[in-house]
Amino acid sequence: MNKHKALAGALLISSAFMLHSCGSNGNAANNQKDSVVIDDASTETAENPFIKEYPKVPEYIPIFLKAGPVGEKTYAELKGRYSADLGTLKKTVEATGAKFVLLVITPGAVKDMTVEEKAGIDFLNSAAKSNGVETIDVTPFIHGFTAQELTQIPKDGHWSKEGAAKLADELAKYIPKYAAAKSTATYDKRPETFNDLEAGMDQVLDGGKNLPYHVVTNKQGLRMNYDLAFPKTKQRILFMGDSEVYCPFLDNEYIITSLLQGKFADKEIINASVIGYTLEDYISLYTDKTKFSEPDVVIVATSPGDVIDYYFSQRNKLSRTHKQYPPSENEKELYKVLYTK
């Protein structure tokens, strides 16, 4: 388990992660710097030589597009990595018999959506189509509201109680479509937890933003108020994602998945979200842990910011599996352009 990433995401709620979700929305990002240095003192990542040499992590999409040809080339590289991992994730989920769906959702898709955000959303849908992945794109719905109507702007750019409720109502329209989905995969042995969050949490946190919220995880490390039992007796719909699904700064009862659970008593809505995780992390998390919850439908949330999470310095800092990623020539050149004075 990547303890730094799980705890830093769940407990600290860094501004860098917030911007990955909605950083290209001008309301959230126009006073932010172009990069952040994430301090990771864990033994595992301290052994990665690339972290010390390349400590900075780009926070939002425009930093690539404004860096000239090398920025555009690098961004294209990251898109390729994202698309390849999307295909791998689809195969990984479908190998267990579950239905795989990509949820395109971002606070940055509000009325004042930027050109970069719109282009990013278009790419996500294009990548899904090229990989034969079914999508639920709620960004047209989000576009009907202002950031103030859906998020906790100006204090924070994540969903407000009102925003989460609106999104739960919208998502509820899609859930019946998958009523027939049923996985036959069962397991004789299971890990103790199905997610990377600490199991059995019951805490009030504020993420350093004076926005207290109640976090509860079950004994399986899922942001839910009850434990999953086996054999299952209801259809299980698993949500994986970062902050769009985790819903920081909201009590458990107000997060999107809890609200959906209240609408579908005949199903179990599972929340296996971890702030800051990418498609690459979901592949290993699903393989290592989450598939053992025996989901019938797997809905993975994504936003345009997930693409820049494939930049090498970001991967070295926050990869769930602690891999080492040397920079490509384009990435190395872009790093010099952005951060060498």
C-alpha positions in Angstrom: 0.0 0.0 0.0 1.2 3.5 -0.8 0.8 4.8 2.7 2.0 8.3 1.8 -0.5 8.7 -1.0 -3.4 7.2 0.8 -3.0 9.2 3.9 -1.9 12.4 2.3 -4.8 12.2 -0.1 -7.4 11.3 2.6 -6.2 13.4 5.4 -4.3 16.4 4.1 -6.2 17.1 0.9 -3.4 19.1 -0.8 -4.1 21.9 -3.1 -2.2 20.1 -5.8 -4.8 17.3 -5.9 -7.6 19.8 -5.9 -6.1 21.4 -9.0 -5.8 18.1 -10.7 -9.6 17.9 -10.5 -10.5 21.5 -11.4 -7.2 23.3 -11.9 -8.0 24.5 -15.4 -11.1 26.2 -14.1 -10.1 29.8 -13.8 -12.1 30.3 -10.6 -10.0 27.7 -8.8 -6.6 28.2 -10.3 -5.9 31.7 -11.3 -4.0 32.5 -8.1 -2.0 29.2 -8.0 1.6 28.6 -9.0 2.5 26.5 -11.9 4.0 23.7 -9.9 4.2 22.2 -6.4 6.9 20.3 -4.6 5.4 17.4 -2.7 7.4 16.4 0.3 7.5 12.6 0.5 9.7 11.3 3.3 8.6 7.6 3.0 11.3 5.0 2.7 10.0 3.7 -0.6 10.0 6.9 -2.5 13.2 8.3 -0.9 15.0 5.5 -2.7 13.8 6.9 -6.1 16.7 9.0 -7.5 14.4 10.9 -9.8 12.5 12.5 -7.0 15.5 14.4 -5.7 16.6 15.4 -9.2 13.1 16.4 -10.4 11.1 17.5 -7.3 8.5 19.7 -9.0 5.1 18.5 -10.2 3.1 20.5 -12.8 -0.4 21.3 -11.5 -2.6 22.0 -14.4 -3.0 21.5 -18.2 -2.2 25.1 -19.4 1.3 24.8 -18.2 2.0 22.3 -20.9 0.1 24.1 -23.7 1.9 27.4 -22.9 5.4 25.9 -23.1 5.6 25.8 -26.9 6.3 22.8 -29.1 8.0 20.7 -26.3 5.0 21.2 -24.1 2.6 20.1 -26.8 4.8 17.1 -27.6 4.9 16.1 -24.0 1.2 16.5 -23.5 0.6 14.3 -26.5 2.9 11.6 -24.9 0.8 11.8 -21.7 -2.3 11.3 -23.7 -0.9 8.2 -25.2 -0.1 6.8 -21.8 -3.5 7.6 -20.6 -5.2 5.9 -23.5 -3.1 2.8 -23.3 -3.9 2.4 -19.5 -7.6 3.0 -20.2 -7.5 0.0 -22.5 -5.6 -2.1 -19.9 -8.0 -1.1 -17.1 -10.9 -2.2 -19.3 -9.4 -5.6 -19.9 -8.5 -6.0 -16.2 -12.0 -5.3 -15.1 -13.7 -7.3 -17.8 -11.5 -10.3 -17.0 -13.4 -10.6 -13.7 -16.8 -10.5 -15.5 -17.7 -7.0 -14.4 -19.1 -4.3 -16.6 -16.7 -1.5 -17.1 -17.8 2.2 -17.5 -15.8 5.4 -17.6 -17.4 8.4 -15.8 -16.3 11.7 -17.1 -16.8 14.2 -14.3 -15.0 17.4 -13.3 -15.8 20.6 -11.4 -14.0 22.4 -14.2 -16.9 21.8 -16.6 -19.1 24.6 -15.1 -20.4 27.5 -17.1 -17.1 29.3 -17.2 -15.2 26.2 -18.5 -11.9 27.0 -20.2 -10.9 26.1 -23.7 -8.3 23.7 -22.2 -10.9 22.0 -20.0 -13.2 21.5 -23.0 -10.4 20.1 -25.1 -9.5 17.8 -22.2 -13.0 16.5 -21.9 -13.2 15.9 -25.7 -10.0 13.8 -25.4 -11.3 11.7 -22.6 -14.4 10.8 -24.7 -12.2 10.1 -27.7 -9.9 7.9 -25.8 -12.8 5.9 -24.4 -14.3 5.5 -27.9 -11.0 4.3 -29.4 -10.8 1.7 -26.6 -14.4 0.5 -26.9 -15.2 1.9 -23.4 -18.8 2.9 -22.6 -18.9 6.4 -21.0 -21.2 8.3 -18.7 -20.3 11.9 -19.4 -21.9 14.3 -16.9 -20.0 17.3 -17.9 -22.8 18.7 -20.1 -25.0 18.5 -17.0 -22.3 20.3 -14.9 -22.0 22.9 -17.6 -25.5 24.1 -16.6 -24.3 25.4 -13.3 -21.8 27.9 -11.9 -18.9 26.8 -9.6 -20.7 28.5 -6.7 -23.8 26.2 -7.3 -21.8 23.0 -7.2 -18.6 23.5 -5.3 -17.3 25.0 -2.1 -15.7 27.9 -4.0 -14.1 30.2 -2.8 -12.8 28.0 0.1 -12.3 24.9 -2.0 -13.1 23.7 -5.5 -14.6 20.3 -4.6 -18.3 19.4 -4.5 -20.5 21.1 -2.0 -23.4 19.2 -0.4 -25.8 20.8 -2.9 -23.4 19.9 -5.8 -23.0 16.3 -4.6 -26.8 15.9 -4.4 -27.3 17.3 -7.9 -24.7 14.9 -9.3 -26.2 11.9 -7.4 -29.6 12.7 -8.9 -28.0 12.9 -12.4 -26.1 9.6 -12.0 -29.2 7.9 -10.7 -30.6 8.1 -14.2 -27.8 5.9 -15.5 -27.7 3.2 -12.8 -30.8 1.2 -14.0 -29.1 0.8 -17.4 -26.8 -1.8 -15.9 -29.4 -3.7 -13.9 -28.6 -6.9 -15.8 -24.9 -6.8 -15.3 -23.7 -9.7 -13.1 -20.2 -11.0 -12.5 -19.8 -14.6 -11.6 -16.3 -14.2 -10.2 -16.0 -15.3 -6.6 -12.9 -15.8 -4.4 -12.1 -18.3 -1.7 -9.3 -16.0 -0.3 -9.5 -12.3 0.0 -7.2 -9.5 1.3 -8.3 -7.9 4.6 -9.0 -4.6 2.8 -10.3 -3.7 -0.7 -8.9 -0.2 -0.8 -5.8 1.8 0.2 -7.5 4.0 2.8 -7.0 3.1 6.4 -9.7 0.6 7.6 -12.0 1.5 10.4 -11.6 5.3 10.3 -14.0 7.4 12.2 -12.6 10.9 12.3 -13.4 14.5 11.8 -10.8 16.1 9.4 -10.5 19.5 7.8 -7.6 19.2 5.4 -6.0 22.4 6.7 -8.9 24.5 5.2 -11.1 24.9 8.2 -13.8 22.8 6.4 -14.4 20.0 9.0 -15.9 16.8 7.7 -16.6 13.3 9.1 -14.8 10.4 7.4 -15.8 6.9 8.1 -14.3 3.8 6.4 -15.5 0.3 7.0 -13.2 -2.6 8.0 -12.4 -3.1 4.3 -11.0 0.4 3.8 -13.9 1.6 1.8 -15.6 5.0 2.4 -18.8 3.4 3.5 -20.7 3.1 6.7 -21.1 -0.7 6.6 -19.0 -3.8 5.8 -19.5 -5.9 2.7 -20.6 -9.5 3.4 -20.1 -12.7 1.4 -21.7 -14.3 -0.4 -23.2 -11.1 -1.8 -27.0 -10.9 -2.1 -27.4 -7.7 -4.1 -25.8 -6.3 -7.3 -22.6 -4.4 -6.4 -21.7 -1.2 -8.2 -18.1 -0.2 -7.5 -17.0 3.4 -7.9 -13.3 4.1 -8.3 -11.9 7.6 -8.6 -10.0 10.4 -6.9 -11.5 13.5 -5.3 -14.5 13.6 -7.6 -15.7 10.4 -5.9 -14.0 10.6 -2.5 -15.8 14.0 -2.0 -13.4 15.7 0.5 -14.9 18.2 2.9 -18.3 16.3 3.0 -19.5 14.0 5.7 -20.0 10.4 4.6 -23.8 10.9 4.5 -23.4 13.6 1.9 -21.0 12.1 -0.6 -22.2 11.0 -4.0 -22.0 7.3 -3.4 -23.9 7.5 -0.1 -26.6 9.5 -1.8 -26.9 6.9 -4.6 -27.1 4.1 -2.1 -30.1 5.8 -0.6 -31.8 5.7 -4.0 -31.1 2.0 -4.7 -31.9 -0.3 -1.8 -31.6 -3.3 -4.1 -27.9 -2.6 -4.8 -24.7 -2.1 -2.9 -22.8 1.1 -4.0 -19.1 0.7 -3.2 -16.8 3.7 -2.8 -13.1 2.7 -3.4 -11.8 6.2 -4.1 -8.4 7.5 -3.2 -7.5 11.2 -3.8 -4.8 11.6 -6.4 -5.0 8.1 -8.0 -4.7 7.7 -11.7 -5.8 5.0 -14.2 -2.4 3.3 -13.7 -3.1 3.2 -9.9 -6.6 1.8 -10.4 -5.2 -1.1 -12.5 -2.9 -2.3 -9.7 -5.5 -1.4 -6.9 -8.2 -3.4 -8.7 -5.9 -6.4 -9.3 -4.4 -6.4 -5.7 -7.5 -5.5 -3.7 -10.7 -4.1 -5.2 -11.8 -7.0 -7.4 -12.2 -9.1 -4.3 -15.3 -7.0 -3.4 -16.8 -8.9 -6.3 -18.4 -6.0 -8.2 -20.8 -6.5 -11.0 -20.3 -3.0 -12.4 -17.1 -0.9 -12.1 -17.5 2.8 -12.8 -14.2 4.7 -12.9 -14.3 8.5 -12.6 -11.9 10.6 -14.6 -11.2 14.2 -15.4 -8.8 16.1 -17.8 -6.3 16.6 -15.0 -5.8 12.8 -14.9 -3.8 13.1 -18.1 -1.1 15.3 -16.6 -0.8 12.9 -13.8 1.2 10.8 -16.3 4.1 13.3 -16.2 7.2 11.5 -15.0 7.8 13.7 -11.9 4.2 13.2 -10.8 4.4 9.4 -11.3 7.7 9.2 -9.3 6.2 11.1 -6.4 2.8 9.4 -6.2 2.8 6.1 -8.0 0.9 3.6 -5.9 3.5 0.8 -6.7 6.6 3.0 -6.2 7.9 2.4 -9.7 10.8 4.5 -11.0 10.1 6.6 -14.1 13.0 8.2 -15.9 11.9 11.2 -18.0 11.5 10.9 -21.7 13.5 13.4 -23.8 10.4 15.6 -24.2 9.6 15.4 -20.5 13.2 16.3 -19.6 13.3 19.2 -22.0 10.0 20.5 -20.7 11.2 20.3 -17.1 14.2 22.4 -18.1 11.9 25.0 -19.8 9.6 25.2 -16.9 11.9 25.1 -13.9 15.5 26.0 -14.9 16.2 29.7 -14.3 
